[in-house]
Amino acid sequence: MDKSELKVTAIENGTVIDHIPANALFKVVKILNLEKEHNQVTFGTNLDSKKLGKKAIIKISDRFFEDSEINKIALLAPNANLNIIKGYQVTEKRSVELPEVIKGICKCMNPKCITNAEPMFTKFTVVSKEPPALKCAYCGKITTQEHFEII
């Protein structure tokens, strides 16, 4: 084994999320509620990447996500890839895709928006997928990726 290379234990079954921007790792952990996960979760950050410069990766044993859960990742990591692992083999590769409507994930950046004053779910329409930008359904304010606040 090359000593300059680190090896992470393979998972028998589960999901690997790759090509997460290094600075978005902990936001992805939050958006998927992985801090409450009972299965083994392994992550690495600031790993070298030809595509991103620095990237992060998350491995979750014995967990497979619904499309609606995974597509949340596209808010923070629009170029992320998913590898579905079964029996230590990659059985499926998928890219994340930003849905047309985002509900209850992000906070509106307009302090006067009703969603910041009343107990209600936020709702946004995606106005740009690359880079991601969202338009609030209540006040019309556009929130760009650098201002996303995950709730």
N, C-alpha and C positions, 0 to 999 in steps of 0.2 A: 504494500500500500504506500502510495506517495504521501510523505509526511506533511506536505503543504496542503493536503486535501482533508477536509473534515467530512466524516460520514455520520448521517443521522439514521437511526434505526428505521428500517422499513416498516410500514404498517401493513397488517394482513388485509384489513378491510377498512374503508373510510374515504375521506376526501382530502386532497392536497390542493391548496389555493396558492398559485404561483404568480409571479410578476405583479406583486403589490408594491407600489412605491414605498420605499423605506419609511418615509415620513408619515405614511397613512396606516401603518401596521396596527397601532393601538386603537385607531378609529374603527378599523375593520373588526377587530376583536370586540369592540363595544357594539357595533351595529348588528353583529351576529350573536350577541349575548354569550360569548365564549367564556367570560369570567365565571359564569354559572354552569359551565359544562362539566359533567361528571366523567366523561371519557377522557382518555389521554389526549392532550393537546401539546404539540411541539411547534415552536415558531422560531424563526431566525430573522434577523434584520441586518441591514447594511451589508448584504451579500453582493458580490460583484455580479453585474449583469451587463451584457453587451447592449441590450435593448434600453435599459433604464439608467445605466451607470451603477446605481445601488438599488437593491430590491429587498423585499421581505417575502417570506413564505410561511404558510400555516399548514400543519398536518393535524387532522382530527380523526382519531380511531373510531371505528364503528358508528360513524355519523354520516348521513347522506342528507343533503339539503333539498328543500323544495325550490323550484325556479324563483318563486317570489322572494325567498330569503337570499338566494345567491345574487339575484339581480340588484339587490341593495348595494352590493359591493361596487357595482358600476359607478355609483356616485363618487366614490373615493379612489377607485382603481379601475378606470374604464378599459384597461388592457389586460386585466387579470385573466388567468386561465385556471380551469378546474380539471383535475385528474381524479377520476373515480377509480378507486382501488378495490379489487376483489381477489382474494387468494394471492396476495402480493403482486398482482399484475394490474397494469393500467388497462381497464376495460372500456373507458370512455374518456374523451377529452372534450371540454366545452369552453367556450368563451362567455364572459358575462355580457349581459345586454341590458341597457338602461330601459326600464318600462316607460310608457308615455305619461303615466301619472304616478306620483310619489305621495303616499299618505302616512302621516304619523311618524316620520323618521327624522326629518330636519325641522329646525326652528326657523321661522321667518325672521329675516334680519331687520325688518321694519319694527322699531320699538312701539309704534302706534297701531300695529296690526292687531285685530281682535283676537287672534290666536295667542298673542302674548299677554292678553288681559283676561281672557275667559278660559275655563277648562274645556278645551275642544281639540280635536285632532287637526293637525295641519294638513294641507292638501296643495300640491304643486303640479303644474304642467311642465314637462321637460321642453325647454325652448332651444336647447343646444345639447348634443350628445358628446361632442369633442371640441373643447372642454365642456364638461357638464355645467348647465345653468338651468335654474328652476324659476318659474313664475308662480307666485302665490295666488291661489284661487280666490282669496278674500280681499287682498289689498292691491294686487297687481305688481308688487315689488319683485324685481328679479334678483336672485341670489346666485352668485357664482361660486365655483368649487372652493376657492380659497376662503370663502366666508361660511361654508356649510358648518352648522353646529348640530351635531347629532343629539337627539333627545331620547 
